[in-house]
Amino acid sequence: MKSIVTGGCGFIASHVVDRLVGQGHDVTVIDNMSTGFRENIAGHLDSGKVSLEKFDLGDLKKTVKALKGADTVFHLAANADVRRGLEDNFRDIDRNLIVTYNVLEAMRRNDVKRIVFSSTAATYGEPDVFPTPESYHPRQTSFYGASKLACEGLIEAFCEAYGMQAWTYRFVSVQGERHPHGVTYDFVKKLSQDPRELEILGDGTARKSYLYIGDCVDGFFLGFGKADARVNLFNLGHEEYVNVRKVADTIVDEMGLKDVRYRFTGGERGWIGDSPLVHLDTSRMRALGWKPKVSIEETVRRTVRWLLANPYVYGR
């Protein structure tokens, strides 16, 4: 199989590249390197098992050319910074929706029929049903979530119109090796700069269901291998959830720090669009035989250990 991985130098996508190479597939990574790191796939590039094309998917002409001869597109390129969407509300439209259109149109022109898409639990906004199933009809609370839901609709329309097939995954916050942003990243950075005090956005009570990167990628490929509807939609998350204060306690302990003072900014949300509870119903995915193997606490600890050993991710 010749696979295209968009955003392949990024966190989750680089692990998808690992898995594809391990399965013996030909892989082309497309990345504009705005947030990705060459280090994430350097071993594959040096061995010649993966090719890297550095350009922006906003360029439709280049995207069409790059997808020639592909069998499957794993589309993970996106803006994933929910908070930044408040400052620039066109960014999510540009980086998520327009880029996804370009990928789909390039697929159509090259007769590429299969797309695996990374969506997000943010499409559910602030739900009132927990665990939240795929059938829940959300009210949008962030430009990021809204843009990803629009991408899902666009993918469905292309599948209906042009005989494509899609696998879409809405997942919770994913952590683990190569983790480049989010709460654990932020806390480790802050504590490395000042081990005596930690600023925590909100009041620390927000509850999140984190997922280890290995479990996430397992779900990606299990669903891709077993589900065969025209459009396949799955939640990926953990049956557990923890509050942000517990995450901070785990990080402080893993870093071997003592007597750290927490300074809360107040309110149950860290920012507009930050849902106070994220907990997804994963029964549809579990029916295929998937379940997470790594606990949330161990996921956080592995992430901390990797971040401390790989400070290059703080270079931007």
C-alpha positions in Angstrom: 0.0 0.0 0.0 1.3 3.5 -0.9 0.2 5.7 2.0 0.2 9.5 2.3 0.5 10.8 5.9 -0.3 14.6 6.2 1.3 16.3 9.1 3.5 13.2 9.4 6.3 15.0 11.3 3.8 15.8 14.1 2.9 13.9 17.3 0.2 11.4 16.4 0.9 11.3 12.7 4.6 10.3 13.2 3.4 7.3 15.2 1.1 6.4 12.3 4.2 6.5 10.1 6.0 4.1 12.4 3.1 1.7 12.2 2.9 1.9 8.4 6.6 1.3 8.0 6.4 -1.6 10.4 3.7 -3.1 8.2 6.0 -2.7 5.1 4.1 0.0 3.3 5.5 2.8 1.2 5.0 6.1 3.0 5.1 9.7 1.8 4.9 12.4 4.5 3.6 15.8 3.7 4.4 18.5 6.3 5.0 22.2 6.1 7.1 21.9 9.3 5.2 24.7 11.1 4.7 22.5 14.2 6.2 19.2 13.2 9.7 18.0 14.0 12.0 16.1 11.5 13.4 14.3 14.5 10.1 12.4 14.9 10.6 10.5 11.6 14.4 11.0 11.2 15.2 7.3 11.4 12.8 6.4 8.6 14.1 9.2 6.4 17.7 8.2 7.0 16.9 4.6 6.1 15.1 5.6 2.9 11.8 4.0 4.0 9.9 7.2 4.1 10.0 10.3 1.8 9.2 13.8 3.0 7.6 16.5 0.9 7.8 19.9 2.6 5.0 22.1 1.4 1.7 23.5 2.6 -1.5 21.7 1.9 -3.1 25.1 1.2 -1.5 24.7 -2.2 -4.0 22.6 -4.1 -1.7 22.2 -7.2 1.1 20.7 -5.1 -1.3 18.5 -3.2 -2.8 17.0 -6.3 0.7 16.2 -7.6 1.8 14.7 -4.3 -1.2 12.3 -4.1 -0.6 10.8 -7.5 -0.5 7.0 -7.2 -1.6 6.8 -3.6 -3.8 4.1 -2.2 -4.8 5.7 1.2 -4.5 9.1 2.8 -4.0 9.4 6.6 -5.0 13.0 7.1 -3.7 14.3 10.4 -2.4 17.8 9.4 -4.4 20.4 11.3 -4.2 23.3 13.7 -4.8 21.7 17.1 -4.5 24.8 19.3 -8.0 25.4 20.7 -7.0 28.5 22.6 -5.3 30.2 19.7 -8.6 30.1 17.8 -10.0 32.8 20.0 -7.2 35.2 18.8 -7.4 34.2 15.1 -10.8 32.7 14.3 -10.0 32.1 10.7 -7.0 29.9 11.5 -9.1 26.8 12.1 -11.1 27.4 8.9 -7.9 27.8 6.9 -5.7 25.1 8.5 -8.5 22.5 9.0 -11.4 23.0 6.7 -9.8 24.4 3.6 -6.8 22.1 3.9 -9.2 19.1 4.2 -11.0 20.2 1.1 -7.8 20.4 -0.8 -6.8 16.8 0.3 -10.2 15.5 -0.7 -10.2 17.3 -4.1 -6.6 16.0 -4.7 -7.9 12.5 -3.9 -10.8 12.9 -6.3 -8.5 14.0 -9.1 -6.2 11.1 -8.5 -8.9 8.5 -7.9 -7.7 7.8 -4.4 -10.6 6.2 -2.6 -9.7 5.8 1.1 -9.1 8.5 3.8 -8.4 8.0 7.5 -9.2 11.3 9.3 -8.2 12.5 12.8 -11.1 14.4 14.3 -11.5 15.3 18.0 -13.7 15.1 21.1 -13.9 18.9 20.8 -16.7 18.4 18.2 -19.0 17.5 21.1 -18.6 21.0 22.6 -19.8 20.8 26.2 -22.1 17.7 26.2 -24.6 16.8 28.8 -24.5 13.0 28.2 -21.6 11.0 29.6 -20.0 8.9 28.4 -20.7 10.8 25.2 -21.6 8.6 22.2 -20.9 9.2 18.5 -24.6 9.9 18.0 -24.7 12.9 20.3 -25.7 16.1 18.6 -23.4 18.9 19.9 -23.5 22.6 20.4 -20.2 24.0 19.3 -18.1 25.9 21.8 -14.8 26.3 19.9 -13.7 27.2 16.4 -11.4 24.2 16.5 -14.3 21.8 17.2 -16.6 23.5 14.7 -14.0 23.3 12.0 -13.3 19.6 12.6 -17.1 18.8 12.5 -17.3 20.7 9.2 -14.4 18.6 7.9 -16.3 15.5 8.9 -19.3 16.7 6.9 -17.1 17.5 3.9 -15.6 14.0 4.0 -19.0 12.4 4.1 -20.1 14.4 1.1 -17.1 13.4 -0.9 -17.6 9.8 0.0 -21.2 10.0 -1.2 -20.5 11.9 -4.3 -17.3 10.1 -5.5 -17.4 6.6 -4.0 -14.7 7.3 -1.4 -14.5 5.5 1.9 -13.6 7.1 5.2 -12.6 6.2 8.8 -12.9 9.1 11.2 -11.8 9.1 14.8 -12.9 11.5 17.5 -10.4 11.2 20.3 -9.7 12.7 23.6 -6.4 14.4 24.5 -3.6 12.0 23.4 -0.3 11.9 25.3 2.9 10.0 25.2 6.2 10.1 23.4 6.7 13.1 21.1 3.8 15.0 22.8 4.2 18.6 21.6 1.5 20.6 23.4 -1.3 20.4 26.0 -1.5 20.2 29.8 1.4 17.9 30.5 3.7 19.7 28.0 2.7 23.1 29.6 3.2 21.9 33.2 6.6 20.3 32.6 7.8 23.5 30.8 6.5 25.7 33.7 8.0 23.5 36.4 11.3 23.3 34.6 11.5 27.1 34.6 10.2 27.4 38.2 10.0 24.3 40.3 8.5 26.1 43.3 5.2 27.3 41.7 2.8 26.0 39.0 0.2 28.2 37.4 -2.9 26.1 36.6 -5.6 27.5 34.3 -9.1 27.3 35.9 -9.6 25.8 39.4 -8.1 22.4 38.8 -11.5 20.5 38.8 -11.9 20.0 35.1 -12.0 16.3 34.4 -10.3 14.8 31.3 -9.9 11.4 29.8 -6.4 11.1 28.4 -5.3 8.4 26.0 -1.8 6.9 25.4 -0.4 7.3 21.9 0.1 3.6 21.4 -3.5 2.9 22.3 -4.7 5.6 19.9 -2.7 4.3 17.0 -3.9 0.7 17.8 -7.5 2.0 17.4 -6.7 3.8 14.2 -5.5 0.6 12.5 -8.0 -1.8 14.1 -10.9 0.3 12.8 -9.3 0.7 9.4 -8.8 -3.0 9.2 -12.2 -4.2 10.4 -14.8 -1.6 9.7 -16.0 -1.5 6.1 -18.9 0.9 5.9 -18.7 3.8 3.5 -18.3 6.2 6.4 -17.0 4.8 9.7 -17.0 7.0 12.8 -15.4 6.1 16.1 -14.7 7.6 19.5 -11.3 6.9 21.0 -10.9 7.5 24.7 -10.3 6.0 28.1 -12.9 4.6 30.5 -11.1 6.6 33.2 -10.8 10.3 33.7 -8.9 12.5 36.1 -9.0 16.1 37.2 -6.3 18.6 36.3 -5.1 18.8 39.8 -4.4 15.1 39.8 -2.5 15.5 36.6 -0.4 18.2 38.3 0.3 16.0 41.3 1.4 13.1 39.0 3.8 15.4 37.1 5.3 16.9 40.2 5.9 13.4 41.6 7.4 12.1 38.4 9.8 15.1 38.3 10.8 14.5 41.9 9.7 17.9 43.1 8.6 18.8 46.6 6.4 21.6 48.1 5.2 23.0 44.8 2.6 25.7 45.3 -0.3 25.6 42.9 -1.7 29.0 41.7 -5.1 28.7 40.1 -6.5 31.3 37.8 -10.1 30.4 38.8 -13.3 29.1 37.1 -14.1 25.6 36.0 -12.7 26.3 32.5 -9.2 27.2 31.6 -10.4 29.1 28.6 -13.5 29.4 26.4 -14.0 26.1 24.7 -12.3 24.1 27.4 -15.0 21.6 28.4 -15.1 20.9 32.2 -15.6 17.1 31.5 -14.4 15.0 28.5 -15.5 11.4 28.7 -16.4 9.5 25.5 -18.4 6.3 25.0 -16.1 3.9 23.2 -18.4 0.9 23.0 -18.5 1.1 19.2 -14.7 0.8 19.1 -14.6 -1.8 21.8 -17.0 -4.0 19.8 -14.2 -4.4 17.3 -11.9 -5.7 20.1 -10.1 -2.5 21.1 -9.5 -1.2 24.6 -6.8 1.0 26.0 -3.9 -0.9 27.7 -2.2 2.0 29.5 -3.7 3.8 32.5 -4.0 7.6 32.5 -1.5 8.0 35.3 1.1 5.9 33.5 0.3 7.8 30.3 1.1 11.1 32.0 4.3 9.6 33.6 5.6 8.3 30.3 4.9 11.7 28.7 6.8 13.5 31.4 9.8 11.2 31.1 10.0 11.6 27.4 9.7 15.4 27.6 12.5 15.7 30.1 14.7 13.5 27.9 13.8 15.3 24.6 13.9 19.1 25.3 14.0 19.8 21.5 10.2 20.0 21.5 10.4 23.2 23.6 12.5 24.9 20.9 9.6 26.7 19.3 
